[in-house]
Amino acid sequence: MRLGVQAALVEGELLQGDVEVLDGLVAAVGLPGGRAGTALPGLVDLQVNGFGGIDLLEADAEGVLELAQRLLETGVTAFQPTLITSPPKQTCRALRAIGEAASHGDGALILGVQLEGPFLSPARVGAHPVEELKPPDLGLLHQLLDAGPVSAVTLAPELPGALELIDELVGRGVCVSLGHTDATAAEAAAAFDRGARTVTHLFNAMRPFAHRDPGIAGAALAREDVVIQLIVDGAHLAPETVLAAWHAGRGRFAIVSDSIAAAGLGDGSYRIGNVEVQVEAGVSRGPEGQLAGSVGTLAAGVRRLCELGVPLEEAVDAASRIPARVLGRGDLGRLAPGARADIVVVDDALEVQTVLRNGEPAG
Ligand code: ZN
């Protein structure tokens, strides 16, 4: 099957010509005869709490699959369901439901679950329910890991006992992301040295960057071995902050949607787990007015980066190859002969036109 596109982003370079897909794989690129649109690698979203009215802490396996299907239609071909802090019983139930959905394989590919909590700093809790935070506890960690396919854990490394949890997670091949943390630069460096390799929503819900106290944000920006994840939805970060992070972190700069159930719907009242949120003018806020997830899509984040002046190649990389790399999935987020045909076709305004997963059109 030919996609009929004018150009394709092949291994990070814009190449004129059409793309041929055969048996679920990209068969050829740069072919004559394409008409319109650009083929991009399928997008990879590392932080999805919900979408289209479905909250992942509440959903059963069927709901998770419905979310995976709707997400696919927005251009996301693989994603990491993310569970905010909740009572362990509720987290375990959600982990089982997502595990069951993952075994079906419909819709966007489920990469595993990110547990955002409960080992977070009460000082940087954001919209998480502070009463459900827990001090680092290996027994509880094992209970959570045994309940479902955990691919990443966000934790605050300065909490007593956090480094032991990092050792355990790294030993099991689970990605450690630092977030909701008041860590100093030295505390963050100690965690990176132990194997933490990324940070959750850089700048949001973490110790702020200051010239003599750069904190975890400064430590992450300064280290070439750390992938920085940012929410680029126009609400969480000022444009200059996004651009400064991109300049500092080129090649290891990833964006996430941090979408909640309200994403894809309009303003109104919603929930993330047990937390009530209000969405007004496209911005989601918790009970104290704090930002609480996002209602944007990852494709909108790519458009926003381009509007800020980031080249298309790097904006797409930040939403595909680089997030895939965080989970060791070098097979995802790339478009090239022989690669899996997870592809998004966009128009000149970067609006999603067609999405393919394993060569099959979505929707
Ligand atoms: Zn968060």
Residues whose N, C-alpha, C, O or C-beta is under 5 A from the ligand:
A	BS01	ZN	none
